[in-house]
Amino acid sequence: GNLCKYCLPKEAQIYLEKLNALKEAELRYAHLWSEAQRIHGTLHTDIMCTGDGCSCQFYRRKKVQADIRLYQEQVDKFGR
């Protein structure tokens, strides 16, 4: 496993905490993405923006995407 002997008894709790962090990040991204779609007036095309000062929060979306990848990797470790 990926847990030390001290954390092993709390494996279920730790897994649920990691899963909850992943779910929260996915919800944050969904909110930011729908806000960007509303700002750009499109639901079906990619949103291209330059980032700086953009009201569609490009960098916040990128940060949350990175968080999602990290949390997904942490959750996936429990399946090994």
C-alpha positions, -999 to 999 in steps of 0.1 A, spaced: 0 0 0 8 36 -1 2 43 36 26 40 65 17 16 94 4 46 114 -20 58 87 -32 23 76 -59 21 103 -74 54 90 -72 43 53 -109 47 47 -110 82 63 -79 93 43 -94 80 10 -127 98 16 -108 130 23 -88 127 -9 -120 119 -28 -138 149 -13 -109 172 -23 -112 158 -59 -149 164 -60 -146 199 -47 -120 208 -73 -142 193 -100 -171 214 -88 -149 246 -87 -138 239 -123 -174 233 -135 -184 266 -120 -154 285 -135 -160 268 -169 -197 277 -170 -189 312 -160 -164 315 -189 -190 301 -213 -215 327 -201 -190 355 -205 -180 344 -240 -216 335 -250 -207 300 -262 -215 265 -250 -200 244 -278 -167 260 -288 -133 262 -271 -128 294 -252 -96 311 -262 -83 339 -240 -49 355 -233 -52 353 -195 -41 385 -179 -70 404 -165 -95 382 -184 -129 381 -168 -132 344 -177 -105 336 -151 -82 316 -174 -55 311 -148 -79 301 -120 -93 274 -144 -57 262 -152 -49 260 -114 -80 240 -107 -72 217 -136 -38 211 -121 -54 205 -87 -78 179 -103 -49 160 -118 -31 160 -85 -61 148 -65 -69 122 -91 -34 108 -88 -38 106 -51 -71 88 -53 -58 64 -79 -30 53 -56 -56 37 -33 -66 13 -61 -32 -1 -63 
